[in-house]
Each structure stands twice: as C-alpha cells, then as structure tokens.
Amino acid sequence: MADGSDTTLTTEQPAATTPEGLVHGIRSFAAGHGGARAVIEYVGKRGARIVLVGEDGTWADQFADGTDVARAACESAGVAIENEWERELMDQMRPSNDLWRSMARRTLSR
C-alpha cells in the first residue's frame, strides 16, 4: 500500500472540546435553564459524554476527553453530578417534538 492511500488506517481522534470551552458551555446551559444536573457516561475511545438536564426539563450533551475531564469541568461550572440515572432525573427530562418525530421515524421504518 502506498503512503497517503485513502485506505490507510489512522488512530487519530477528532479534537475534543478544550476544558475551558467545555466549562463555558456547561455554565451557559445551566444559566439558560435555571440550573442543571449532569450524568457522565464513559463512551470508550471517544472519551465521556456529559448529559446535562436543566431544571426546566431541557437536556443537552457535551463530550470530553475522559471522565476525569468531564467531572472536573462540571465541578468548575458549578453543576451537580449525579452518579447514575435516577428516576427523578429521568422524569424531569422533556424530549423536544423533533426528537419524538425522529424516534417515530426509526420505529416505523423497521
């Protein structure tokens, strides 16, 4: 195989959000939704997913290089970290209409 071939495998990962940008994003989400709580999920080589649930039921997610980076970013932003998905937290989440439509399309296409 020649150098520069498009079939050459690489192990480079896409650049993750910098910790400062991550803290700013978490802090701005919490400010815009009356506060927030976070659940950190390990997602393998990609790092960690931070699922933010606002007090108004809106939710979003961010990605970090690892669970330690995600935990530090949440603590710096002043967002409480939940150890797991508790029933109260899941009941608080309110999916958008667009998400409901996309889930319905997936179910109907099977």
C-alpha positions as CSV (number, residue, x, y, z in Angstrom):
1,M,0.0,0.0,0.0
2,A,1.4,3.4,-0.9
3,D,1.9,6.2,1.5
4,G,-1.1,8.6,1.6
5,S,-3.5,6.0,0.4
6,D,-7.1,6.6,1.4
7,T,-7.3,3.0,2.7
8,T,-4.6,3.6,5.3
9,L,-6.0,3.3,8.8
10,T,-5.2,6.1,11.3
11,T,-5.7,6.2,15.1
12,E,-6.1,9.9,15.3
13,Q,-9.2,11.0,17.1
14,P,-11.1,14.2,16.3
15,A,-10.2,17.2,18.5
16,A,-12.3,17.3,21.6
17,T,-13.6,20.5,23.2
18,T,-11.0,22.3,25.3
19,P,-11.7,22.2,29.0
20,E,-12.2,26.0,29.1
21,G,-14.7,25.7,26.3
22,L,-16.4,22.8,27.9
23,V,-16.8,24.6,31.2
24,H,-18.2,27.7,29.4
25,G,-20.7,25.5,27.5
26,I,-21.8,23.7,30.7
27,R,-22.1,27.0,32.6
28,S,-24.1,28.7,29.9
29,F,-26.5,25.8,29.6
30,A,-27.1,25.9,33.3
31,A,-27.6,29.6,33.3
32,G,-30.1,29.4,30.4
33,H,-32.2,26.7,32.0
34,G,-32.5,27.7,35.7
35,G,-29.7,25.4,36.8
36,A,-28.7,21.9,35.7
37,R,-27.6,18.4,36.8
38,A,-25.2,16.2,34.9
39,V,-24.7,12.5,34.3
40,I,-21.3,11.4,33.0
41,E,-21.2,8.4,30.7
42,Y,-18.0,6.6,29.6
43,V,-18.1,6.1,25.8
44,G,-14.8,4.3,25.1
45,K,-12.0,5.8,23.0
46,R,-14.2,8.8,22.3
47,G,-14.0,9.8,26.0
48,A,-17.0,10.8,28.1
49,R,-20.5,12.1,27.4
50,I,-21.9,14.7,29.7
51,V,-25.7,14.7,29.7
52,L,-27.0,18.0,31.1
53,V,-30.6,18.2,32.4
54,G,-31.9,21.7,33.0
55,E,-34.3,22.5,35.8
56,D,-36.9,23.3,33.1
57,G,-36.6,19.8,31.6
58,T,-34.5,20.7,28.6
59,W,-31.5,18.5,28.1
60,A,-28.3,18.6,26.0
61,D,-25.0,16.8,25.9
62,Q,-21.3,17.6,25.6
63,F,-18.2,15.5,25.0
64,A,-14.9,15.5,27.0
65,D,-11.6,13.6,26.5
66,G,-12.3,11.4,29.6
67,T,-14.5,11.0,32.6
68,D,-11.9,12.8,34.8
69,V,-12.0,15.9,32.5
70,A,-15.8,15.8,32.4
71,R,-16.1,15.6,36.2
72,A,-13.6,18.5,36.6
73,A,-15.5,20.6,34.0
74,C,-18.8,20.1,35.8
75,E,-17.3,20.9,39.2
76,S,-15.7,24.1,37.7
77,A,-19.0,25.1,36.2
78,G,-20.9,24.5,39.4
79,V,-23.1,21.8,38.1
80,A,-24.1,18.9,40.4
81,I,-23.1,15.4,39.1
82,E,-25.4,12.5,39.5
83,N,-23.9,9.1,40.0
84,E,-26.5,7.4,37.7
85,W,-29.8,7.9,36.0
86,E,-32.2,8.2,38.9
87,R,-36.0,8.1,38.3
88,E,-36.5,11.7,39.4
89,L,-33.9,12.9,36.9
90,M,-35.4,11.0,34.1
91,D,-38.9,12.2,34.9
92,Q,-37.6,15.7,34.8
93,M,-36.4,15.4,31.2
94,R,-38.7,16.7,28.5
95,P,-37.8,15.5,24.9
96,S,-38.4,18.0,22.2
97,N,-41.0,17.4,19.5
98,D,-38.3,16.9,16.9
99,L,-36.8,14.1,19.0
100,W,-40.2,12.4,19.3
101,R,-40.6,12.6,15.5
102,S,-37.1,11.2,14.8
103,M,-37.8,8.3,17.2
104,A,-41.2,7.6,15.5
105,R,-39.5,7.5,12.1
106,R,-37.0,4.9,13.3
107,T,-39.8,2.7,14.7
108,L,-41.9,3.0,11.6
109,S,-39.0,2.2,9.3
110,R,-38.4,-1.2,10.8
